[in-house]
Amino acid sequence: MKYAKTKEILNQAVADLSQMSMVIHQTHWYMRGPGFLTLHPMMDTFMDDINDQLDEISERLITLDGSPYSTLKEMAENTKIKDEVGRWDRGMEERLAILVDGYRYLTELYQSGIDAAGDEGDNVTEDMFIEFKGAIEKRIWMLQAHLGKAPEIDQ
């Protein structure tokens, strides 16, 4: 089977991006406190970006004759991003730190995709993963800056 490892990572990304969208949505719904008026609408942009990546990754998987996960059960069973019930007792900093953790995981997943697609000669998917990894790293930088921290991408 051609591109077997690449397709596996693409499908992992389908599950993880679906979960990350929910984590962002939960942040959007449950946030309160300083920065709310700026951060609340920003979460819509974050969700749009993740959902756009999800759509492109799913379509790429289909293009490679793969079958993306398409049920909530499949997403929940296969994601590696932590699932938590929404709570009102989390402050803005903690919520944003949770997003950073999810984004850091995605950069690792995308690096795995870059490596696998490169090894299997799938330059199109490799390029897609490179683009998405760069976008996620920029998101980490922005969130970390808001938290008064360095991006810590190279650690």
Secondary structure, 3 states (H helix, E strand, C coil): CCCHHHHHHHHHHHHHHHHHHHHHHHHHHHCCCCCHHHHHHHHHHHHHHHHHHHHHHHHHHHHCCCCCCCCHHHHHHHCCCCCCCCCCCCCHHHHHHHHHHHHHHHHHHHHHHHHHHHHCCCHHHHHHHHHHHHHHHHHHHHHHHHCCCCCCCCC
